[in-house]
Amino acid sequence: MSYMIDERDVKFVHLEWLKVEELCKLPAFAEYSADMFDMVITEALKIAKNVLSPINAEGDQVGCRIEDGQAYAPPCYKDAYKTFVENGWIGVSVNPEYGGQGFPYTIGMQAIELFSGSCTSFSMYPELTHGSAHLFEVFASDELKKLYCEKMYAGQWAGTMCLTEANAGSDVGALTTTAKKEGDHYRISGVKTFISGGDHDLTENIIHAVLARVEGAPKGIRGVSLFAVPKIRVNPDGSLGEPNDVICSGIEHKMGIHGSTTCTLNFGENGDCIGHLIGEENQGIKYMFQMMNEARLYVGIQGFAMSASAYLNAREYAKERIQFVHVKDMKNPDADPVPIIQHPDVRRMLMFGKAMTEGMRALLMKTAYMIDLVHYHEDENERQKYQGLVDLLIPICKAYSTDQAFRVAEAAIQVYGGYGYCSEYPAEQYARDIKITSLYEGTNGIQALDLIGRKLAMKGGMLFMSYMMWLNEFTGAYGEHEGVKDLVEKFIAAKDTLAAITMGFGEKAKGPEAILAVLNACPYLEMFGHVVVSHLLIEQAAIAYDALIKIYEQKGCIEDKKVQRALIEDHDDAKFYYGKIQSATWFVNNMLPHVKAIAESIEAGDTSALKVVF
Ligand SMILES: Cc1cc2nc3c(=O)[nH]c(=O)nc-3n(C[C@H](O)[C@H](O)[C@H](O)COP(=O)(O)OP(=O)(O)OC[C@H]3O[C@@H](n4cnc5c(N)ncnc54)[C@H](O)[C@@H]3O)c2cc1C
């Protein structure tokens, strides 16, 4: 089986829930329409299904190689890359000034769900290129922008993000790569590890975004600067010059993403690596931070996208695999065995996959939508409001989604039974490929620290207050809604619990008990994630309920439960809306109670993990 996506849910999210066409009311998108958005998603889906999905397993099996200091992507990526870039897929939401198509970020992120879900290792090459080109577009001099951006967005040249070193992983400020000023450029020297797409044979050049320390810079992150370092030097007219003393000294052999080269790069081993400062000296982390929201959202989408396909593949398998009689026929020796999808425990696992992946799509696409409003809303106050919400939600988008995505893939393996463990079926590759998403772009532990240490404290706690106001508006609007009022009632209790724990963290922040918040940062992020996803799923369920009632009315069966059930079985929309309500109901009844449990464990104030002698 290959890439699968719930196209109906994608349509629902964009058209019925987010109402993306509203973005066309903003001057930035006045020339676009819902039909144009739909066309992009439809075409992206074709690329995902016809070009990327077929190379996913092969890339995983063949992997990458290195020979004489040159790394190679799986050969099957070559043609796919050509098709991908020729059709402009790096530039969906890129500024038309640099050859992009200028679509909303939300539409770009939806395309990324499709590309990441169908072949994550492949899609990392263009996505990292997009990330570094965007960094240059925003912060580099006009001269460098002119030299790099268009060719990178067109996919002619690739890009990377070079932060990590052997002794500077989570602690980026510990990096030791140096930059020595020499006229209008710098000489770069140091070794970067774990660089995705650090070297490969898909493009003629690679422009590395490298963090390094200028001589005499302050210690730690305050002394970090950002440089553009080409693999092959670029002449002022844009043509390629000499190699730039950037040597790929090795590639990693990893658990997953086998088609993505993960490189050790030696910069300036022969003293001849030239880099160009981006922006000002010692501002590198500030620039990276400004790009971080989008990079972290991307990684959240990456993990989620694979888990959504893992779940759908498992669901289809469960419809085919015959094993055991139905539980109600246990004592009947003549009963026929049934497809495993009829067994309650299998349904439980699939329901987790369905509700969780719909919830993650809701969270990630809503955040992408809010990023569009941050960039393009005409009212400064609204831009500020959405910026605050995005800042608060980003660590949850990244860490909650990637942790849950791995669990969804694990459940998918379980649905397959022993076959799930074998490479004949896709679930095990999804699980292996998803795992990295909880590690890079700041481990999920670091995301949780960002949430409790930075985001909750930002603007004197205003981000959280603004989030609570949003939730209060939601509970006010839906508290009496016939279809979801029971869910809203349970939600209010969980929301209040989250608020109480958050206030508790705030009160203890300066005292000796502050360590408890640090110790519980990850469970706190998880409970926060459950609340966020419940909210969005209930909102979707309300829309689905209204739509379902309309269908019943149209079919004249508003009182007839039997006909309603038949519709749910056979009518595509009725089935979808009913399923949406079940997703929210399941989530509120099965995931949301974890909020209370996590709160109890935090309030217990247990410090065993700090006291124990390991
Ligand atoms: C396949 C792959 C691709 C990658 N691609 C890139 C890339 O393109 N560019 C790039 O620059 N890097 C890349 N990385 C590096 C990645 O971002 C780092 O691995 C990650 O930041 C973690 O650093 P580390 O591995 O050194 O772990 P460490 O920093 O040693 O962390 C180990 C553990 O300790 C925890 N920890 C560390 N400090 C704290 C703390 N203060 N409080 C609580 N817990 C803490 C971490 O959460 C983690 O669980 C990649 C890594 C891999 C494996």
The ligand as an SDF file (V2000), in Angstrom:
LIG
                    3D

 53 58  0  0  0  0  0  0  0  0999 V2000
   18.6590   12.8200   11.1950 C   0  0  0  0  0  0  0  0  0  0  0  0
   19.0420   14.1280   11.8040 C   0  0  0  0  0  0  0  0  0  0  0  0
   18.9500   15.2800   11.0380 C   0  0  0  0  0  0  0  0  0  0  0  0
   19.3420   16.5040   11.5850 C   0  0  0  0  0  0  0  0  0  0  0  0
   19.3370   17.6370   10.7940 N   0  0  0  0  0  0  0  0  0  0  0  0
   19.9090   18.7710   11.2800 C   0  0  0  0  0  0  0  0  0  0  0  0
   20.1250   19.8970   10.4280 C   0  0  0  0  0  0  0  0  0  0  0  0
   19.7370   19.9000    9.2600 O   0  0  0  0  0  0  0  0  0  0  0  0
   20.7650   20.9840   10.9430 N   0  0  0  0  0  0  0  0  0  0  0  0
   21.1950   21.0290   12.2300 C   0  0  0  0  0  0  0  0  0  0  0  0
   21.7710   22.0230   12.6300 O   0  0  0  0  0  0  0  0  0  0  0  0
   20.9910   19.9760   13.0700 N   0  0  0  0  0  0  0  0  0  0  0  0
   20.3690   18.8610   12.6230 C   0  0  0  0  0  0  0  0  0  0  0  0
   20.1940   17.7820   13.4520 N   0  0  0  0  0  0  0  0  0  0  0  0
   20.6170   17.8810   14.8320 C   0  0  0  0  0  0  0  0  0  0  0  0
   19.4510   17.9570   15.8060 C   0  0  0  0  0  0  0  0  0  0  0  0
   18.8180   19.1940   15.7120 O   0  0  0  0  0  0  0  0  0  0  0  0
   20.0290   17.6660   17.1850 C   0  0  0  0  0  0  0  0  0  0  0  0
   20.3030   16.2770   17.2150 O   0  0  0  0  0  0  0  0  0  0  0  0
   19.1140   18.0750   18.3030 C   0  0  0  0  0  0  0  0  0  0  0  0
   19.0730   19.4630   18.3880 O   0  0  0  0  0  0  0  0  0  0  0  0
   19.5480   17.5210   19.6460 C   0  0  0  0  0  0  0  0  0  0  0  0
   20.9170   17.7000   19.8740 O   0  0  0  0  0  0  0  0  0  0  0  0
   21.7940   16.4670   20.3440 P   0  0  0  0  0  0  0  0  0  0  0  0
   21.5560   15.3590   19.4080 O   0  0  0  0  0  0  0  0  0  0  0  0
   23.1910   16.9200   20.5280 O   0  0  0  0  0  0  0  0  0  0  0  0
   21.1650   16.0410   21.7330 O   0  0  0  0  0  0  0  0  0  0  0  0
   21.5000   16.6840   23.1460 P   0  0  0  0  0  0  0  0  0  0  0  0
   21.4550   18.1570   23.0800 O   0  0  0  0  0  0  0  0  0  0  0  0
   22.7130   16.0220   23.6900 O   0  0  0  0  0  0  0  0  0  0  0  0
   20.2400   16.1790   23.9810 O   0  0  0  0  0  0  0  0  0  0  0  0
   20.1270   14.8480   24.4790 C   0  0  0  0  0  0  0  0  0  0  0  0
   18.8880   14.7860   25.3860 C   0  0  0  0  0  0  0  0  0  0  0  0
   19.0410   15.6940   26.4710 O   0  0  0  0  0  0  0  0  0  0  0  0
   17.9350   16.5830   26.5210 C   0  0  0  0  0  0  0  0  0  0  0  0
   18.3920   17.8960   26.9700 N   0  0  0  0  0  0  0  0  0  0  0  0
   19.4700   18.5980   26.5410 C   0  0  0  0  0  0  0  0  0  0  0  0
   19.5470   19.7570   27.2090 N   0  0  0  0  0  0  0  0  0  0  0  0
   18.4990   19.7970   28.0610 C   0  0  0  0  0  0  0  0  0  0  0  0
   18.0350   20.7280   29.0240 C   0  0  0  0  0  0  0  0  0  0  0  0
   18.6410   21.8940   29.2370 N   0  0  0  0  0  0  0  0  0  0  0  0
   16.9280   20.4220   29.7180 N   0  0  0  0  0  0  0  0  0  0  0  0
   16.2630   19.2770   29.5090 C   0  0  0  0  0  0  0  0  0  0  0  0
   16.6590   18.3510   28.6160 N   0  0  0  0  0  0  0  0  0  0  0  0
   17.7610   18.6090   27.9030 C   0  0  0  0  0  0  0  0  0  0  0  0
   17.3800   16.6160   25.1110 C   0  0  0  0  0  0  0  0  0  0  0  0
   16.0140   17.0040   25.0850 O   0  0  0  0  0  0  0  0  0  0  0  0
   17.6010   15.1830   24.6820 C   0  0  0  0  0  0  0  0  0  0  0  0
   16.5470   14.3880   25.1400 O   0  0  0  0  0  0  0  0  0  0  0  0
   19.7720   16.5610   12.9390 C   0  0  0  0  0  0  0  0  0  0  0  0
   19.8080   15.4000   13.7060 C   0  0  0  0  0  0  0  0  0  0  0  0
   19.4700   14.2010   13.1530 C   0  0  0  0  0  0  0  0  0  0  0  0
   19.5740   12.9730   13.9950 C   0  0  0  0  0  0  0  0  0  0  0  0
  1  2  1  0
  2  3  1  0
  2 52  2  0
  3  4  2  0
  4  5  1  0
  4 50  1  0
  5  6  2  0
  6  7  1  0
  6 13  1  0
  7  8  2  0
  7  9  1  0
  9 10  1  0
 10 11  2  0
 10 12  1  0
 12 13  2  0
 13 14  1  0
 14 15  1  0
 14 50  1  0
 15 16  1  0
 16 17  1  0
 16 18  1  0
 18 19  1  0
 18 20  1  0
 20 21  1  0
 20 22  1  0
 22 23  1  0
 23 24  1  0
 24 25  2  0
 24 26  1  0
 24 27  1  0
 27 28  1  0
 28 29  2  0
 28 30  1  0
 28 31  1  0
 31 32  1  0
 32 33  1  0
 33 34  1  0
 33 48  1  0
 34 35  1  0
 35 36  1  0
 35 46  1  0
 36 37  1  0
 36 45  1  0
 37 38  2  0
 38 39  1  0
 39 40  1  0
 39 45  2  0
 40 41  1  0
 40 42  2  0
 42 43  1  0
 43 44  2  0
 44 45  1  0
 46 47  1  0
 46 48  1  0
 48 49  1  0
 50 51  2  0
 51 52  1  0
 52 53  1  0
M  END
$$$$
